[in-house]
């Protein structure tokens, strides 16, 4: 079980939390290839108005203080949408990493909201807080050593005795290299960043249920749970 606090100063931001233990990173759900192929085919065309509203609302969640979701600072869900469109045009294959990440990307592309995924064992704690990044906070997000500035960006943090205010490990743009999944990962958590302006809590709950079900099918995970966390709430998942 993990404990998550939502302290973001945004009444329009909800979090969908999913925890899965006993996953096999090399074992995707049995029907996953067909699901992904159908979704990639659907993403060849322009978004209908309802989905475009979700995309724009998700981007607006990142407009806080000095942070502007432009260029490479847009939500990861927009990168996935571009990747799907390039794949449809034969320019490049849609990115595949491992079973939990591929499921995460599938849900993000399907519902057009950014999602963070992290390895619970690498995080080394069961307590997390979501807040805005402070001045000077940053982390490495890939093997090349590239760093993302986190000031005023929505961040998910692990709470430890050394970092009681939380050490950032994920955000809606790029997750930290320190807690990314590996082929050996068996315990994961995910956070769906949902704009309440375009996605009511019951819709988010259904998305979390679908996400949890797919993770449960990654090698028959033994313990899977999910919950919606609204602004100001603290929930165990």
TITOR-434279 format. One record per atom (N, C-alpha, C): x, y, z; residue in one letter. Coordinates in steps of 0.05 Angstrom, whole numbers, padded with zeros to 5 digits, always signed. Example, Ala and Ser with C-alpha at 12.3 -4.5 7.8 and 13.67 -1.06 7.14 Angstrom:
BEGIN
+00264-00114+00156a+00246-00090+00156a+00264-00066+00156a+00257-00045+00142s+00273-00021+00143s+00258+00001+00157s
// end
This chain:
BEGIN
+00017-00024+00000x+00000+00000+00000x+00018+00025+00000x+00009+00046-00014x+00023+00071-00014x+00004+00093-00005x+00016+00114+00006x+00001+00138+00015x+00008+00161-00002x-00012+00175-00013x-00007+00197-00031x-00023+00222-00022x-00009+00244-00021x-00021+00270-00014x-00021+00288-00039x-00044+00301-00044x-00048+00319-00066x-00048+00347-00055x-00026+00362-00058x-00024+00389-00048x-00021+00410-00070x-00026+00402-00095x-00024+00421-00117x-00044+00444-00114x-00036+00469-00119x-00054+00491-00115x-00072+00495-00140x-00085+00473-00148x-00102+00474-00172x-00128+00459-00165x-00150+00473-00162x-00176+00460-00157x-00186+00444-00180x-00173+00448-00204x-00182+00434-00228x-00164+00410-00235x-00147+00402-00216x-00128+00380-00221x-00135+00356-00204x-00141+00334-00216x-00144+00309-00201x-00122+00289-00208x-00117+00271-00190x-00097+00250-00195x-00111+00223-00195x-00104+00207-00214x-00113+00179-00214x-00089+00162-00206x-00091+00148-00184x-00068+00132-00174x-00073+00102-00178x-00052+00089-00188x-00053+00060-00192x-00028+00048-00180x-00032+00026-00166x-00010+00010-00155x-00013-00018-00164x+00009-00030-00173x+00009-00058-00182x+00034-00072-00173x+00030-00095-00160x+00053-00110-00149x+00052-00139-00161x+00075-00149-00168x+00077-00175-00180x+00075-00174-00211x+00079-00151-00223x+00079-00149-00252x+00105-00161-00263x+00103-00169-00288x+00127-00179-00302x+00132-00160-00326x+00154-00145-00325x+00159-00124-00344x+00162-00135-00372x+00167-00161-00375x+00171-00173-00402x+00146-00186-00412x+00123-00184-00397x+00099-00198-00405x+00076-00179-00408x+00069-00171-00433x+00046-00153-00437x+00020-00168-00434x-00002-00154-00431x-00029-00167-00431x-00033-00183-00456x-00048-00205-00455x-00051-00223-00478x-00061-00209-00503x-00079-00190-00501x-00091-00178-00525x-00079-00150-00530x-00056-00144-00518x-00046-00117-00519x-00039-00108-00548x-00027-00125-00563x-00018-00117-00590x-00042-00109-00607x-00064-00123-00605x-00088-00116-00620x-00100-00089-00610x-00100-00085-00584x-00110-00060-00573x-00094-00037-00583x-00067-00039-00582x-00050-00018-00590x-00052-00012-00620x-00053-00033-00636x-00056-00029-00665x-00082-00014-00671x-00104-00021-00658x-00129-00007-00663x-00128+00022-00655x-00115+00028-00632x-00112+00055-00623x-00095+00072-00642x-00073+00061-00651x-00055+00075-00669x-00070+00081-00695x-00086+00063-00704x-00102+00068-00728x-00122+00091-00724x-00134+00092-00700x-00153+00113-00694x-00140+00140-00692x-00115+00141-00684x-00101+00166-00680x-00090+00178-00706x-00096+00165-00729x-00087+00176-00754x-00101+00202-00762x-00125+00205-00752x-00142+00228-00760x-00141+00250-00738x-00151+00273-00745x-00153+00295-00726x-00171+00287-00702x-00165+00299-00679x-00181+00294-00656x-00208+00306-00658x-00229+00292-00649x-00256+00305-00648x-00255+00326-00626x-00275+00343-00626x-00276+00366-00608x-00273+00358-00579x-00287+00337-00571x-00286+00329-00543x-00258+00321-00534x-00244+00306-00551x-00217+00297-00544x-00197+00321-00545x-00202+00339-00564x-00185+00362-00566x-00187+00379-00541x-00211+00380-00530x-00216+00395-00505x-00200+00383-00482x-00199+00356-00481x-00183+00343-00460x-00153+00349-00464x-00144+00347-00488x-00116+00353-00494x-00108+00381-00485x-00124+00401-00491x-00118+00428-00484x-00120+00433-00454x-00140+00420-00441x-00143+00423-00412x-00120+00410-00397x-00110+00388-00408x-00087+00374-00395x-00062+00392-00397x-00059+00406-00420x-00036+00424-00423x-00039+00447-00403x-00063+00457-00399x-00068+00480-00382x-00061+00474-00353x-00063+00448-00345x-00055+00441-00317x-00026+00447-00311x-00010+00450-00332x+00019+00455-00328x+00025+00485-00328x+00005+00502-00332x+00010+00531-00331x+00009+00541-00302x+00032+00541-00290x+00034+00550-00262x+00060+00567-00259x+00056+00591-00248x+00080+00608-00243x+00095+00613-00268x+00121+00607-00267x+00139+00612-00290x+00139+00590-00310x+00126+00567-00304x+00127+00544-00322x+00106+00548-00344x+00115+00544-00369x+00097+00546-00392x+00100+00520-00408x+00078+00506-00413x+00078+00481-00428x+00081+00485-00458x+00104+00494-00467x+00109+00498-00495x+00134+00483-00503x+00137+00479-00530x+00161+00465-00539x+00164+00438-00527x+00188+00433-00516x+00193+00407-00503x+00181+00405-00475x+00168+00427-00466x+00156+00427-00440x+00126+00419-00440x+00116+00409-00463x+00088+00401-00464x+00085+00374-00450x+00060+00367-00443x+00054+00342-00430x+00064+00318-00447x+00073+00297-00435x+00083+00274-00449x+00061+00261-00467x+00036+00265-00460x+00014+00254-00477x+00014+00267-00505x+00023+00291-00507x+00025+00304-00533x+00048+00293-00550x+00070+00285-00536x+00091+00272-00550x+00082+00245-00561x+00066+00231-00545x+00056+00205-00554x+00037+00208-00578x+00021+00229-00577x+00002+00234-00600x+00018+00239-00625x+00039+00255-00624x+00056+00260-00647x+00070+00235-00656x+00079+00219-00637x+00092+00193-00644x+00073+00175-00658x+00048+00174-00650x+00028+00157-00663x+00022+00167-00691x+00021+00193-00695x+00017+00204-00722x+00040+00199-00740x+00065+00200-00729x+00088+00194-00745x+00089+00164-00753x+00080+00147-00734x+00079+00119-00740x+00059+00113-00762x+00037+00127-00761x+00016+00123-00781x+00026+00131-00809x+00044+00151-00810x+00055+00160-00835x+00080+00144-00843x+00087+00124-00828x+00111+00108-00835x+00137+00121-00829x+00137+00143-00814x+00162+00158-00808x+00179+00144-00787x+00166+00133-00767x+00180+00120-00745x+00161+00101-00730x+00172+00081-00717x+00155+00062-00702x+00147+00075-00676x+00123+00068-00667x+00114+00078-00641x+00131+00067-00619x+00140+00083-00599x+00159+00074-00579x+00148+00051-00562x+00165+00031-00558x+00159+00008-00541x+00182+00005-00521x+00176+00001-00496x+00197+00000-00475x+00196-00027-00460x+00175-00030-00444x+00170-00055-00430x+00140-00056-00424x+00130-00078-00413x+00101-00081-00411x+00088-00059-00394x+00097-00052-00370x+00084-00031-00355x+00085-00004-00369x+00107+00003-00381x+00110+00029-00395x+00092+00029-00419x+00092+00007-00434x+00075+00006-00458x+00045+00008-00451x+00037-00004-00429x+00009-00001-00420x+00004+00028-00412x+00023+00040-00398x+00020+00068-00390x+00017+00086-00414x+00034+00082-00435x+00033+00098-00459x+00007+00094-00474x-00003+00070-00474x-00028+00063-00487x-00051+00079-00474x-00053+00079-00448x-00074+00093-00434x-00071+00123-00438x-00046+00133-00437x-00042+00162-00441x-00050+00171-00469x-00043+00155-00489x-00051+00161-00517x-00081+00159-00521x-00093+00139-00509x-00122+00134-00512x-00138+00157-00500x-00130+00167-00477x-00146+00187-00463x-00134+00215-00463x-00110+00218-00475x-00097+00244-00481x-00090+00259-00455x-00083+00245-00435x-00073+00257-00410x-00046+00246-00403x-00028+00263-00392x-00002+00253-00384x-00003+00234-00360x+00015+00215-00359x+00016+00196-00337x+00045+00191-00329x+00050+00190-00304x+00076+00183-00294x+00075+00154-00284x+00098+00140-00287x+00100+00112-00278x+00127+00110-00264x+00128+00097-00241x+00153+00093-00227x+00155+00066-00214x+00180+00058-00209x+00186+00032-00196x+00186+00037-00166x+00168+00024-00152x+00165+00028-00123x+00189+00020-00107x+00202-00001-00116x+00227-00010-00102x+00249+00010-00105x+00252+00021-00129x+00272+00042-00133x+00266+00068-00119x+00240+00073-00115x+00232+00097-00100x+00240+00095-00071x+00238+00071-00060x+00248+00066-00033x+00230+00077-00011x+00205+00081-00016x+00186+00092+00004x+00158+00085-00005x+00139+00087+00014x+00111+00083+00008x+00095+00109+00011x+00109+00132+00015x+00096+00157+00018x+00104+00177-00004x+00084+00190-00015x+00089+00208-00037x+00071+00233-00035x+00081+00255-00046x+00065+00280-00046x+00068+00292-00074x+00046+00304-00083x+00046+00319-00108x+00043+00348-00102x+00061+00364-00113x+00062+00393-00108x+00075+00406-00132x+00080+00432-00130x+00095+00447-00151x+00124+00446-00144x+00141+00444-00165x+00170+00444-00160x+00180+00471-00150x+00200+00470-00133x+00211+00494-00121x+00235+00504-00138x+00242+00529-00134x+00265+00540-00147x+00290+00524-00141x+00305+00517-00162x+00329+00502-00158x+00326+00472-00160x+00301+00462-00160x+00297+00433-00162x+00299+00424-00191x+00312+00401-00195x+00316+00390-00222x+00323+00361-00218x+00321+00346-00240x+00332+00318-00239x+00339+00309-00268x+00355+00288-00269x+00363+00276-00294x+00340+00258-00303x+00333+00259-00329x+00310+00243-00338x+00318+00222-00359x+00343+00221-00367x+00350+00200-00386x+00379+00192-00382x+00387+00170-00396x+00414+00160-00394x+00436+00178-00404x+00428+00197-00420x+00448+00216-00431x+00454+00238-00411x+00441+00238-00388x+00446+00258-00367x+00432+00284-00371x+00411+00285-00388x+00396+00310-00392x+00380+00316-00367x+00378+00342-00361x+00365+00351-00336x+00341+00368-00343x+00319+00365-00328x+00296+00381-00331x+00293+00399-00306x+00289+00425-00311x+00284+00444-00289x+00255+00441-00280x+00251+00438-00254x+00225+00432-00243x+00211+00455-00230x+00222+00479-00230x+00209+00502-00217x+00181+00506-00228x+00161+00506-00211x+00133+00511-00218x+00121+00490-00235x+00135+00468-00240x+00123+00445-00255x+00110+00426-00235x+00088+00415-00242x+00075+00394-00226x+00094+00371-00222x+00099+00364-00197x+00118+00342-00191x+00106+00323-00171x+00113+00297-00174x+00107+00277-00154x+00133+00271-00139x+00132+00270-00113x+00156+00268-00097x+00155+00244-00078x+00178+00232-00073x+00180+00211-00052x+00187+00225-00026x+00174+00216-00005x+00179+00227+00022x+00196+00208+00037x+00219+00217+00046x+00238+00201+00061x+00248+00217+00085x+00261+00205+00105x+00272+00220+00127x+00291+00242+00118x+00305+00237+00096x+00324+00257+00086x+00310+00279+00071x+00286+00274+00061x+00271+00294+00045x+00242+00294+00054x+00236+00306+00078x+00209+00306+00089x+00189+00322+00072x+00199+00342+00057x+00182+00358+00039x+00178+00344+00012x+00193+00322+00008x+00190+00307-00017x+00213+00313-00037x+00224+00292-00048x+00244+00294-00069x+00230+00287-00095x+00230+00305-00115x+00216+00300-00140x+00227+00276-00155x+00209+00259-00165x+00217+00236-00180x+00201+00233-00206x+00178+00247-00208x+00162+00245-00233x+00149+00272-00238x+00141+00276-00264x+00125+00299-00271x+00110+00293-00297x+00091+00309-00306x+00076+00302-00330x+00091+00304-00356x+00116+00314-00355x+00132+00317-00380x+00153+00295-00382x+00170+00292-00362x+00192+00272-00361x+00195+00262-00333x+00194+00235-00330x+00199+00223-00304x+00229+00220-00299x+00236+00218-00274x+00264+00216-00266x+00276+00190-00274x+00301+00190-00283x+00316+00166-00289x+00319+00149-00264x+00320+00161-00241x+00326+00147-00216x+00305+00126-00209x+00280+00130-00217x+00259+00112-00209x+00244+00100-00233x+00256+00102-00257x+00243+00090-00280x+00244+00059-00278x+00225+00047-00292x+00223+00018-00291x+00247+00005-00307x+00252-00020-00301x+00273-00036-00314x+00261-00063-00321x+00276-00080-00335x+00266-00107-00341x+00260-00123-00316x+00273-00115-00293x+00270-00130-00268x+00247-00119-00250x+00234-00098-00259x+00213-00085-00243x+00190-00104-00238x+00181-00105-00213x+00157-00121-00206x+00135-00104-00191x+00143-00081-00181x+00124-00064-00165x+00124-00036-00177x+00101-00027-00186x+00099-00001-00199x+00076+00015-00187x+00079+00041-00190x+00057+00060-00184x+00055+00079-00208x+00031+00089-00212x+00026+00108-00234x+00008+00131-00225x+00012+00154-00237x-00005+00177-00231x-00016+00188-00257x-00042+00188-00260x-00055+00201-00283x-00062+00230-00276x-00052+00249-00291x-00057+00277-00286x-00082+00285-00302x-00104+00289-00288x-00129+00293-00301x-00140+00321-00297x-00148+00335-00319x-00160+00361-00317x-00190+00359-00312x-00199+00367-00288x-00227+00364-00281x-00245+00381-00299x-00234+00401-00312x-00250+00418-00330x-00260+00402-00354x-00246+00380-00361x-00254+00364-00384x-00257+00335-00378x-00252+00327-00353x-00253+00298-00346x-00263+00296-00317x-00289+00290-00313x-00300+00288-00286x-00289+00264-00271x-00291+00264-00245x-00279+00242-00229x-00288+00214-00236x-00314+00211-00244x-00323+00184-00251x-00310+00174-00276x-00304+00192-00295x-00289+00184-00319x-00261+00176-00312x-00248+00192-00295x-00221+00186-00286x-00220+00159-00272x-00240+00153-00255x-00241+00128-00241x-00243+00104-00261x-00258+00108-00282x-00261+00086-00302x-00234+00082-00316x-00220+00104-00322x-00193+00102-00335x-00174+00087-00316x-00175+00093-00291x-00157+00080-00272x-00164+00050-00270x-00189+00043-00271x-00197+00015-00270x-00186+00000-00295x-00188+00013-00318x-00178+00001-00343x-00148-00003-00341x-00134+00018-00332x-00105+00017-00329x-00097-00005-00310x-00110-00006-00287x-00104-00027-00267x-00109-00055-00278x-00130-00058-00294x-00136-00084-00305x-00114-00093-00325x-00103-00074-00340x-00082-00081-00359x-00056-00088-00344x-00050-00073-00323x-00026-00079-00308x-00029-00106-00294x-00053-00113-00285x-00058-00139-00272x-00052-00161-00292x-00056-00156-00318x-00051-00177-00338x-00022-00178-00347x-00005-00162-00336x+00024-00163-00342x+00036-00184-00325x+00033-00210-00333x+00044-00231-00317x+00027-00239-00293x+00001-00232-00293x-00017-00239-00271x-00008-00226-00245x-00007-00200-00244x+00000-00185-00220x-00018-00193-00197x-00006-00196-00173x-00020-00207-00150x-00035-00187-00133x-00028-00161-00136x-00039-00141-00118x-00041-00115-00134x-00066-00107-00142x-00070-00084-00158x-00092-00067-00145x-00088-00041-00144x-00108-00023-00132x-00107+00004-00146x-00129+00019-00144x-00129+00046-00156x-00148+00064-00141x-00145+00090-00144x-00162+00109-00130x-00159+00136-00144x-00180+00152-00141x-00179+00180-00150x-00173+00198-00126x-00154+00216-00130x-00146+00234-00108x-00152+00263-00117x-00171+00276-00103x-00179+00303-00110x-00162+00323-00095x-00162+00349-00104x-00146+00369-00091x-00149+00370-00061x-00127+00370-00046x-00127+00371-00017x-00130+00345-00003x-00134+00323-00018x-00139+00297-00006x-00113+00282-00001x-00115+00263+00017x-00094+00243+00022x-00107+00216+00021x-00096+00198+00004x-00108+00172+00000x-00088+00150+00002x-00096+00127+00012x-00080+00103+00011x-00090+00087-00013x-00071+00076-00027x-00077+00060-00052x-00064+00033-00050x
// end
